[in-house]
Amino acid sequence: MHIQFAELPVFDQDRAKAFYTGHLACQVSADQLMGDTGWRWIELTFPGAVTNLHFVKRPDDTPGTEPVLVLVDGDVEATVAGLKARGVESSPSRRKRLGSRAARSPNSATARATSWL
């Protein structure tokens, strides 16, 4: 058993899609219209992951206060350095594990990259 997709609230689908494909190397596994509103079902696949990411509509572009994604990596500092090199904003996390950093997407969603043993 596995989780097929997780929902990420976004305000601008095209901007979010460009961010996740351009900065986090996601591949588009689905992109099709849903009804008459112009909203699309967009599903992205992370390299090496089983669970996909699906965008749900946010009411506005107000920044979120809590992370909506937690990315786990063995070397969080190297991952954050790579993300920063591709233009992703990063700030130290208030939480300490082996290492933890927060990153913000252009849709004001916060992701946290974390190292675990």
C-alpha positions in Angstrom: 0.0 0.0 0.0 1.1 3.6 -0.7 -0.3 7.1 -0.9 -1.0 8.0 -4.5 -0.9 11.8 -4.1 -0.7 14.5 -1.6 -2.5 17.8 -2.1 -0.6 21.2 -2.1 -2.7 24.4 -1.9 -1.6 26.9 -4.6 -3.0 30.1 -6.0 -1.3 30.1 -9.4 -1.0 26.7 -11.0 1.3 27.6 -13.8 3.7 29.4 -11.4 3.6 26.4 -9.0 4.2 23.9 -11.8 7.1 25.9 -13.1 8.6 26.1 -9.6 8.4 22.4 -8.8 9.5 21.2 -12.3 12.3 23.8 -12.5 13.6 23.8 -9.0 12.8 20.3 -7.6 13.1 18.3 -10.8 9.5 17.1 -10.7 8.0 15.5 -13.8 4.4 16.3 -14.9 2.4 13.1 -14.8 -1.0 14.8 -15.4 -2.2 18.2 -16.6 -5.8 18.4 -17.8 -8.8 20.7 -17.4 -11.3 20.0 -14.5 -14.7 21.5 -15.4 -15.5 25.0 -16.6 -13.5 27.0 -14.1 -10.1 26.8 -15.9 -8.6 24.9 -13.0 -6.6 21.9 -14.0 -5.7 18.6 -12.4 -2.0 18.8 -12.3 -0.1 16.0 -10.7 3.7 16.0 -10.3 6.1 13.2 -9.6 9.2 13.7 -7.5 12.3 11.8 -8.6 12.5 8.5 -6.7 9.1 9.0 -4.9 6.0 6.9 -4.9 3.6 9.7 -3.8 2.8 12.4 -6.4 1.9 16.0 -5.7 -1.5 17.4 -6.7 -2.4 21.2 -6.7 -5.6 22.3 -4.9 -6.9 25.8 -5.2 -6.0 28.3 -2.5 -8.4 31.3 -2.0 -5.6 33.8 -2.2 -1.8 34.2 -2.2 -1.5 34.9 1.5 1.7 33.1 2.8 1.1 30.0 4.8 2.7 29.8 8.3 3.4 26.1 8.5 5.1 23.7 6.1 2.9 21.8 3.8 5.7 19.6 2.5 8.4 17.9 4.4 11.3 16.7 2.2 13.6 14.2 3.7 17.2 14.0 2.6 20.4 12.5 4.0 22.4 15.7 3.5 20.0 18.6 4.0 22.7 21.3 3.7 23.8 20.1 0.3 20.2 19.9 -0.8 19.5 23.4 0.4 22.6 24.7 -1.3 21.5 23.1 -4.5 18.0 24.6 -4.2 19.5 28.1 -3.4 21.7 27.8 -6.5 18.4 27.3 -8.5 16.8 30.4 -6.9 14.8 28.9 -4.0 14.6 31.1 -0.9 15.8 29.3 2.3 15.9 30.1 5.9 17.1 28.1 9.0 14.4 26.2 10.7 13.5 26.7 14.3 13.4 22.9 14.7 16.6 21.0 15.0 17.0 17.4 14.0 20.2 16.4 12.3 19.5 19.5 10.2 16.4 21.3 9.0 15.8 24.2 6.7 12.7 25.9 5.4 12.2 26.9 1.8 9.3 29.0 0.3 7.8 28.4 -3.1 6.5 31.3 -5.2 3.0 30.4 -4.1 4.0 31.1 -0.5 3.9 27.4 0.4 6.6 26.5 2.9 8.6 23.3 2.5 11.0 21.9 5.0 14.0 19.8 4.1 15.1 17.5 6.9 18.0 15.1 7.5 17.2 11.9 9.4 19.3 9.0 10.5 
